[in-house]
């Protein structure tokens, strides 16, 4: 059996590697724009499923794992910032407040059946931030390909005062839940 990770994210690739499972990477090209009135959980579930289906169509003999992560605050979904100015806007909104990091993941079997379809939510609280600190972090380039404009596994860790829930979910893949799904599928020893 072969596992395919339907993601170009280097963070997801690293996290999945921590589980010791062999896999190949074959990213799916899926439009990631939210639909009108779509919640964060609905969005990540839909996108993870779309990525899994797109990659499974190219890899019919493989197990396919796909995921999507967003940041949600006040009911609004924050994806990846388009540029440093967009990152500044996102980070200023998160400063001194709690937000949710929402990841959906889907595991599709070689027979095309969905074997796991989960949404995991972690709560993250940012410390109060000065505008100069926000600007310096945005200018570092680190926020540009991260949901919500920060990387908790990098310099962005200094922005965070607390986390409730899965730390790896905040990075982009909830390992405890993914490990359980892979074990249930027989892809990992439990």
N, C-alpha and C positions, 0 to 999 in steps of 0.2 A: 504494500500500500504506500502511496506517495501523498504527502501533504503539500498543498500549494497555498502560500500566503498571497492573497489578492490585494496587496498594498505596496506602495512604493516607499512607505515611511521607514526610514532607518531606525526609528525608535521601536516600531512594532517588530521589525526584523530582529533587533537586539533582544527585546523582551521575550519573543517566542523562542529564541535561541537559549535563553536561560532555562527553559524547560527540558532541554536536551533532546528534543525531537528533531528529526531530519526533515527539512522542507526546502522547497524552491520558491522563488518569488516571481509572481506573474501579475503585475498590477492591472486593475480594471480601470478603464477610462469612463467614468460616470459623471454626469452633470450633478454638482453638489449643492445646487441652489434649493433653499427651502420652498415648499409649496405654501400658498396662503393659509394662514391659521394652523399650520403644522407645528405641533409641540416639539421640543428638543428630542424627547424619547421617540416620537413618531418619525422624526427626520433621520436619526441615526439608525433606527431599525430598518427603515426603507432603503437608505443608502447602503448599509451593510448587505442587505439582501440583493440589491441590484448589482453590487460589486461581485458577490458570490456567484450569482447567476451568469454574469458576463464572463467571468473567468472559467467557471465550470463548463460553459459552452465550448471553450477552447481546450479544456482538459477533462474530457468526459470520464477518464479512468482514474481520476484523482479525487482525494478529499480536498475541499477548498474551504479555507478560513478567511473571512473578510470582516472588516471592522470600520467603524466611523466614530469620531469623537468631536463633540462640540462643547462649548461653554455656554451656560444659560444664566442670565441674571434678569430679574424682574420680568420673566416670561419672554425675554428676547434672546435669540440665539446669536452667539458670537462665533464666527468661523475663524478663518485665518486672515490676518490683516493684509490689505493690498499693498501697503507701503508703511514706512516709519510713522507718518502722520496718523494713519489709521490705527497703528499700534498704540500711539500716545492716547488717542481717544478711548480705545478699549481699556487700557491700563488705568487711566484716570477714572473711568467708570467703576472699575473693580477695586480701586484703592480704598482701604478701610472698611471693606464690605465682604459679605459672604456671597459666594456664587456656587453653582453646581457644575461639575464636569460629568457629562453624560456620554457613555460609550455603548454603542450597540455592536454586537458581533453575531455572526451567522456561520455555522459549520454545515456544509453540504457534502453528502456522501457521493460516491461514484455512481450510485443509482439515481442521482438527482434529487433525492429526498433531503429535506432540511432536518438535521439531527440536533442542532442547537440554534436557538434564536433568543438572545438575552439582551437586556439593557441593564447596565450597572451605573449607579450614580454615586459620586463622591462629593462631599461638601468641602469647599476650600475657602478660607478666610484670608484676605490680604491685610497686611498691616497698613496704616496710613502712609501715604507716599508723597514726598515733595515733588513738585513739577520738574525740578532739575533731575531728580533720580529717575523719574519716568522717562524724560527725554534721553538721558544717558543710556538707559536700558534699551529704549527703542532704537537708538543709533547704533547699538552693538550689533544689530542684524539678527540676533537670536530670536526675536519674536516673530519674524516674518513668515515662517511656515508652521506656526503653532496655533492651534485653536485657542482663542481668547488672548493671543498675543504674548504668551509666556511659556517658558520651559522650566518646569519644577525640577528637572534633573540637571539643570544648568545654572546660569547666573540668576534665573528667575526664582530660584529657591529663596533668595534673600527678600523677595516680595511677600512671601507667605508667612502668616503667623500661626495657622493651624490647618489640619486636614482631618476630616471625619470620613472614614471609608477607605477604599482601596487606593494606595499610593500609586501602584502601577497603572491603575485606571486613569489617573491624572496625567501620566506620561503617554497613555494611548492604548493600553491593552490590559484589561483586568485579569491578571495571571491566575488567580485562584479559580475563577469561574471558567476561564479558557482551559486550564489544566483539567478540571473536572469533566468538561465536555470532551476533550481529547481522550481522556481515560475511558469514559463511557463508550466512546466510539472504538476503543481498542487500539488507539494510536499511541498510547502511553501506558506504561506500567503504573499502577496506582500505589 
